Amino acid sequence: MRLTDKAAGFVISFLLGIGWAAVLIGSISSFFSFYHISFLFAVLSGLMGTLPGLIAILLLEHIITAKERLAELKRQTLLLEKIFIDD
């Protein structure tokens, strides 16, 4: 994990694991639930079963990116203040 906060990094990593598990379980269970009807329908329902987990993963990755951007902006602000004070 790229986050500096250990607690937030642990929670986000744990939730990412849950998101990937939801993708796997959703796709497999949806696929095998509708496999007897039609293979094409089973594939489409498997893709639909992955959507909640993929949305959760996308949301968590967005949170990680936003926190990294904030940390980088804070670092840049400190450097700019140091440059401004030295001049």
FENRAUR-V826179 format. One record per helix or strand of 2 or more residues. SS is the DSSP state (a for helix, b for strand). FROM is the first residue (numbers start at 1). LEN is the number of residues. Records with the same first field share a line. If there is no record, write none. Layout:
SS = FROM-LEN / FROM-LEN
This chain:
a = 6-28 / 39-48
